[in-house]
């Protein structure tokens, strides 16, 4: 085994040991981590914060302990020893693959990376002038054209399977009682099965494979075009992570670069019911297809409150300029009430386990890097040290996944504009897995709003207003 790979595995093992030691005394008894009896009682904030929407076996986050679990496996073990191919298979199918299953899965991914029609259509748009996430969202929808016939008139959903417009609603005065399925979902189970069969080419596991393989191809092509180069065809001899780097840069990565990208993809593959995952599931719950559902996830991720924070971290470090200026910058930022990008998380009240892995990766053999990367890394570690000294004990503010992920990508030579699309390259595994899981016991999402408007207003004719 390559010495660098062994060293990276040891860095991750050390991070795991620190995580266990530092959170040993933290109270982190799992909540809502068992089978539920519907309806459930929970405290809900604005934006459905804290609402329980479904059960899942895919991923679990314990914010107090700093745990991130995929299908029962600790994220540290998966990062040290697994690959993105294994992890995406695990998320979709519930178990790590056997050697035969993994070989067959890899073969499918290799075949589905070739998106000649999709890329030809995409390049008809001014990709070099477009936002990278806008291009990716468009490319994903164009994949639907290449892999399905759903946009043809004859493939329109059967009208007799439809329910009345918005008939899935329930009256505001009616409390949910926990029915196993939506009352108005379909008129018969036979019709539900027929509707599902007609859409199998776009709601099944093969469509998930298409997306997991295809989103990296589209992302790499966008990166190339934005840099003024032609897109590169996939190399069937390379792994998922290595091929992605190759298609972006035109150079085959070293084993260390491949391992680092593998780890970054694993770390971002799933993270509970975040906004983009929820968006994907909401669209899928209408019995739309996975391509539209993942397009919705990408759209949600493109919002600055969800994606883009690691790009902002890089800009902040460049603004600070060097480690010696951290103190003065931080004093000014706190005086102005400025948020420090890359710190704090709505879920984690301990050190984000993903940042525990990415921090050492960003600093591994930093002396090999050029002066710009060395300076960014040293500025980042100085900023982390200062923030932790000031805020970690009192407010439990720690670095999150975004603080070091941008530095890791910069070490790999990736343009900051592509950081959020890379998030999608990874998270498509979690999105598709959760969509597939939810569709097994599908119920259309239908939250309610509390009406706080007026009643009994008198209509005034136009000429009297």
C-alpha positions in Angstrom: 0.0 0.0 0.0 1.2 3.5 -0.8 2.8 5.1 2.3 0.7 8.3 1.9 -2.5 6.2 2.0 -1.3 4.5 5.2 -0.5 7.9 6.7 -3.9 9.2 5.8 -5.6 6.2 7.4 -3.6 6.9 10.6 -4.7 10.5 10.6 -8.3 9.4 10.4 -7.8 6.9 13.2 -6.3 9.6 15.4 -9.2 11.9 14.6 -11.6 9.1 15.6 -9.8 8.6 18.9 -9.9 12.3 19.7 -13.6 12.5 18.9 -14.4 9.6 21.3 -12.2 11.1 24.0 -13.4 14.6 23.8 -17.1 13.7 23.8 -17.0 10.9 26.3 -18.8 13.0 29.0 -21.2 14.6 26.6 -24.9 13.6 27.0 -25.9 12.3 23.7 -28.5 9.6 24.2 -30.1 9.0 20.8 -33.5 10.6 20.3 -36.0 9.5 17.7 -33.8 6.6 16.8 -36.3 3.8 17.1 -39.5 2.7 15.3 -42.2 5.3 15.7 -45.9 4.9 16.4 -47.7 7.5 14.3 -48.7 10.2 14.9 -45.7 11.4 16.9 -45.4 14.4 19.2 -42.5 16.8 18.6 -41.6 20.4 19.0 -41.7 22.2 15.7 -40.2 25.6 14.9 -40.6 27.9 11.8 -39.6 26.2 8.5 -40.7 22.8 9.9 -37.6 22.9 12.2 -37.7 19.7 14.3 -40.6 18.2 12.5 -40.5 14.4 12.1 -41.5 13.5 8.5 -40.5 9.9 8.1 -38.4 7.0 9.4 -35.1 6.2 7.8 -32.3 3.6 8.1 -29.9 5.5 5.9 -28.0 8.0 8.1 -27.9 9.3 11.6 -26.4 12.4 13.1 -25.9 12.9 16.9 -25.0 16.5 17.3 -24.0 16.3 21.0 -21.6 13.4 20.5 -20.4 14.5 17.0 -21.5 11.2 15.4 -22.2 10.7 11.7 -23.4 7.2 10.9 -24.2 5.7 7.5 -26.3 2.5 7.6 -24.8 1.7 11.0 -21.2 2.4 10.0 -19.1 5.1 11.6 -17.9 7.8 9.2 -14.3 7.5 10.4 -14.1 3.8 9.4 -15.7 4.4 6.0 -13.3 7.3 5.3 -10.2 5.3 6.3 -10.9 2.1 4.5 -13.8 2.4 2.1 -14.4 4.0 -1.3 -17.2 6.2 -2.7 -18.4 3.3 -4.8 -18.8 1.1 -1.7 -20.4 3.9 0.3 -22.9 4.9 -2.4 -23.8 1.2 -2.8 -24.3 0.9 0.9 -26.6 3.9 1.1 -28.7 2.6 -1.8 -28.9 -1.0 -0.8 -28.4 -1.1 2.9 -25.4 -3.4 3.0 -21.8 -3.2 1.9 -21.4 -5.0 -1.4 -19.7 -8.3 -1.9 -16.7 -8.4 -4.3 -19.1 -9.6 -7.1 -21.7 -7.0 -6.3 -19.1 -4.2 -6.2 -17.6 -5.3 -9.5 -21.0 -5.3 -11.2 -21.9 -1.9 -9.7 -18.6 -0.4 -10.8 -19.2 -1.7 -14.3 -22.6 0.1 -14.4 -21.1 3.3 -13.2 -18.4 3.1 -15.9 -21.0 2.6 -18.6 -23.3 5.4 -17.3 -20.5 8.0 -17.2 -20.7 8.4 -21.0 -23.2 11.2 -21.6 -22.6 12.2 -25.1 -26.1 13.3 -25.9 -26.5 15.1 -22.6 -23.3 17.0 -23.0 -24.0 17.9 -26.6 -27.3 19.4 -25.5 -25.8 21.2 -22.6 -23.0 22.7 -24.7 -25.8 24.4 -26.7 -26.1 26.8 -23.8 -23.5 29.4 -22.8 -22.1 27.3 -20.0 -19.0 29.4 -19.7 -21.2 32.4 -18.8 -23.6 30.6 -16.5 -23.5 29.9 -12.8 -22.0 26.4 -12.3 -24.9 25.2 -10.3 -27.4 26.5 -12.9 -25.5 24.5 -15.5 -25.5 21.4 -13.3 -29.2 21.6 -12.7 -29.8 21.9 -16.4 -27.5 19.0 -17.2 -29.2 16.8 -14.8 -32.6 17.5 -16.4 -31.0 16.8 -19.8 -29.9 13.4 -18.5 -33.6 12.7 -18.2 -33.9 13.1 -22.0 -31.0 10.7 -22.6 -32.1 7.9 -20.3 -35.9 8.1 -20.4 -38.8 8.8 -22.8 -40.8 10.7 -20.2 -40.8 14.0 -22.0 -42.6 12.6 -25.0 -46.3 13.3 -25.3 -47.2 9.6 -25.3 -45.3 9.2 -22.0 -47.5 11.6 -20.1 -48.8 10.1 -16.9 -52.2 8.5 -17.3 -55.0 10.9 -16.4 -57.1 8.2 -14.7 -54.3 7.9 -12.1 -54.6 11.5 -11.1 -56.4 12.8 -8.1 -58.1 16.1 -7.9 -55.8 19.1 -7.9 -54.6 19.6 -4.3 -57.0 16.9 -3.1 -54.2 15.6 -1.0 -54.8 18.4 1.4 -56.6 18.1 4.8 -58.8 20.7 6.4 -56.9 23.2 8.7 -59.2 22.2 11.6 -58.4 18.5 11.2 -55.6 17.0 13.3 -53.3 14.3 11.8 -54.2 10.9 13.0 -51.3 8.8 11.6 -53.0 7.0 8.7 -50.5 4.6 7.1 -51.2 6.1 3.6 -52.7 9.2 2.3 -56.5 9.0 2.2 -56.7 10.3 -1.4 -53.5 8.8 -2.7 -55.1 6.6 -5.4 -58.4 4.9 -6.0 -57.0 1.4 -5.8 -53.9 -0.5 -5.0 -53.9 -2.0 -8.5 -53.8 1.4 -10.0 -50.9 2.4 -7.6 -48.9 -0.6 -8.8 -49.7 0.2 -12.5 -48.6 3.8 -12.1 -45.4 2.6 -10.4 -44.6 0.2 -13.2 -45.1 2.8 -15.9 -42.5 4.9 -14.2 -40.0 2.2 -13.4 -37.4 3.6 -15.8 -37.2 6.8 -13.8 -37.9 5.9 -10.2 -35.9 2.7 -9.8 -32.4 1.9 -8.8 -31.0 2.1 -12.3 -32.0 5.7 -12.5 -30.1 6.3 -9.3 -27.0 4.6 -10.8 -27.4 7.0 -13.9 -27.4 10.0 -11.6 -24.5 8.9 -9.3 -22.4 8.2 -12.4 -23.6 11.1 -14.6 -23.5 14.1 -12.2 -19.7 13.9 -11.9 -19.4 13.8 -15.7 -21.6 16.9 -16.1 -19.8 18.7 -13.3 -16.4 17.9 -14.8 -17.5 19.1 -18.2 -18.8 22.3 -16.7 -15.5 22.9 -15.0 -13.5 22.3 -18.2 -15.7 24.6 -20.3 -15.6 27.4 -17.6 -11.8 27.1 -17.8 -11.8 27.4 -21.6 -11.1 23.7 -22.3 -13.0 20.9 -24.1 -14.8 18.3 -22.0 -12.8 15.0 -21.5 -14.3 11.5 -21.9 -14.3 9.3 -18.9 -11.4 6.8 -18.4 -12.9 3.3 -17.7 -9.7 2.2 -15.9 -10.1 4.8 -13.1 -12.1 4.7 -9.9 -15.0 7.0 -9.4 -13.0 9.6 -7.5 -9.9 9.4 -9.7 -12.0 9.6 -12.9 -13.8 12.7 -11.6 -10.4 14.4 -10.9 -9.1 13.3 -14.3 -12.2 14.7 -16.2 -11.8 18.0 -14.5 -8.0 18.5 -14.8 -7.0 16.3 -17.8 -4.4 14.7 -15.6 -4.6 11.3 -13.9 -4.4 11.9 -10.1 -1.8 10.4 -7.8 -3.0 7.7 -5.3 -3.0 10.3 -2.6 -5.1 12.7 -4.6 -7.5 9.9 -5.4 -7.8 8.9 -1.7 -8.4 12.5 -0.6 -11.2 13.0 -3.2 -12.7 9.6 -2.2 -12.8 10.8 1.4 -14.3 14.1 0.6 -17.1 12.4 -1.5 -17.8 10.0 1.4 -18.0 12.7 3.9 -20.6 14.7 1.9 -22.7 11.7 0.8 -25.5 12.1 3.3 -26.4 14.2 6.3 -30.0 13.7 7.4 -33.1 15.7 6.4 -31.3 18.8 5.2 -33.0 21.2 2.8 -31.8 19.7 -0.5 -32.6 16.1 0.7 -36.1 17.3 1.8 -36.6 19.1 -1.5 -35.7 15.9 -3.4 -38.1 13.8 -1.3 -41.0 16.3 -1.6 -40.9 16.2 -5.4 -40.5 12.4 -5.5 -43.5 12.0 -3.1 -45.8 13.3 -5.9 -44.7 10.3 -8.0 -42.6 12.6 -10.2 -39.3 10.9 -11.2 -35.8 10.8 -9.7 -34.3 13.1 -12.3 -36.7 15.9 -11.5 -36.3 15.1 -7.8 -32.5 15.4 -7.9 -32.8 18.5 -10.0 -34.8 20.0 -7.0 -32.1 18.9 -4.6 -29.5 20.7 -6.8 -31.7 23.8 -6.9 -32.0 23.8 -3.1 -28.2 23.3 -2.7 -27.6 26.3 -5.0 -29.0 28.7 -2.3 -26.4 30.4 -0.2 -27.9 29.3 3.1 -27.2 25.7 2.1 -24.3 25.5 -0.3 -21.3 27.7 -1.0 -20.0 28.2 2.6 -16.6 26.6 1.8 -16.2 29.0 -1.1 -16.8 31.9 1.4 -14.2 30.4 3.8 -11.6 30.7 1.1 -12.6 34.3 0.4 -12.4 35.1 4.1 -8.9 33.5 4.5 -7.8 35.5 1.4 -9.2 38.6 3.0 -7.3 38.0 6.3 -4.2 37.5 4.1 -1.8 35.9 6.7 -1.8 34.2 10.2 -0.4 37.4 11.9 -3.5 39.3 10.9 -6.0 36.8 12.4 -6.4 38.6 15.8 -7.1 42.0 14.3 -9.5 40.6 11.7 -11.4 38.6 14.3 -11.7 41.6 16.7 -13.1 43.7 13.9 -15.4 40.9 12.7 -16.9 40.4 16.1 -17.3 44.1 16.7 -19.3 44.4 13.4 -21.3 41.3 14.3 -19.9 39.5 11.3 -20.5 35.8 10.9 -17.3 33.7 10.7 -17.7 31.3 7.7 -17.0 27.7 8.5 -17.9 27.8 12.2 -20.9 26.6 14.0 -23.6 24.2 12.9 -27.4 23.8 13.6 -26.9 20.2 14.4 -23.4 19.7 15.9 -22.7 21.0 19.4 -19.4 19.1 19.3 -16.6 19.2 16.7 -18.1 18.2 13.3 -16.7 14.7 12.6 -16.3 15.7 8.9 -14.1 18.7 9.9 -12.1 16.4 12.1 -11.1 14.4 9.0 -10.8 17.2 6.6 -8.6 19.4 8.8 -5.7 16.9 9.0 -6.1 16.2 5.2 -5.8 19.9 4.4 -2.5 20.0 6.5 -1.1 16.6 5.4 2.5 17.3 4.1 1.6 20.9 3.6 5.2 21.7 2.7 4.5 19.9 -0.7 2.1 22.7 -1.6 2.7 26.0 -3.3 3.0 29.2 -1.2 -0.6 30.3 -1.6 -2.0 27.0 -0.2 0.5 27.0 2.6 -0.5 30.5 3.6 -4.2 29.8 3.4 -3.8 26.7 5.6 -1.7 28.4 8.2 -4.2 31.3 8.3 -7.0 28.8 8.8 -5.3 27.0 11.7 -4.6 30.3 13.4 -8.2 31.4 13.0 -9.5 28.0 14.3 -7.2 28.2 17.3 -8.4 31.7 18.1 -12.1 31.0 17.6 -11.9 27.8 19.7 -10.2 29.6 22.5 -12.9 32.3 22.5 -16.1 30.4 21.7 -15.9 26.6 21.9 -16.4 26.3 25.7 -19.0 29.0 26.1 -21.1 28.6 23.0 -19.9 25.2 21.7 -18.8 26.8 18.3 -16.5 24.5 16.4 -15.4 24.3 12.7 -17.9 22.6 10.5 -17.4 20.6 7.3 -17.0 23.8 5.2 -14.1 25.2 7.1 -11.5 22.8 5.7 -13.2 21.3 2.6 -12.5 24.3 0.5 -8.8 24.1 1.4 -8.8 20.4 0.5 -10.3 21.2 -2.9 -7.8 24.0 -3.5 -5.0 21.5 -2.8 -6.4 19.4 -5.5 -6.3 22.4 -7.9 -10.1 22.9 -8.1 -11.6 26.3 -8.8 -13.7 27.6 -5.8 -16.7 28.1 -8.2 -16.9 24.3 -8.5 -17.0 23.6 -4.7 -20.8 23.5 -4.4 -21.2 21.3 -7.6 -18.8 18.9 -6.0 -21.1 18.8 -3.0 -23.8 17.6 -5.4 -21.5 15.0 -7.0 -21.3 13.4 -3.6 -24.8 14.1 -2.1 -26.5 12.6 -5.1 -25.9 9.3 -3.4 -27.8 10.3 -0.3 -30.5 12.1 -2.2 -31.2 9.0 -4.4 -31.0 6.6 -1.4 -33.5 8.6 0.6 -35.9 9.1 -2.3 -35.9 5.3 -3.0 -36.4 4.5 0.7 -39.3 7.0 1.1 -41.1 5.8 -2.0 -41.4 2.3 -0.5 -44.0 3.8 1.9 -44.8 6.9 0.0 -47.0 9.6 1.3 -47.2 13.0 -0.4 -45.8 15.7 1.8 -48.5 18.1 2.9 -47.6 20.4 5.9 -49.9 23.1 6.9 -49.6 26.9 7.5 -51.3 28.8 10.2 -53.6 31.4 8.8 -53.1 34.8 10.6 -55.0 37.0 8.1 -58.3 38.8 8.3 -61.9 37.5 7.9 -65.1 38.9 6.4 -63.6 41.7 4.4 -66.1 43.4 2.1 -65.3 43.4 -1.6 -64.9 46.9 -3.0 -65.5 47.3 -6.8 -62.6 48.4 -8.9 -64.0 51.9 -9.7 -64.4 52.7 -6.0 -60.8 51.8 -4.9 
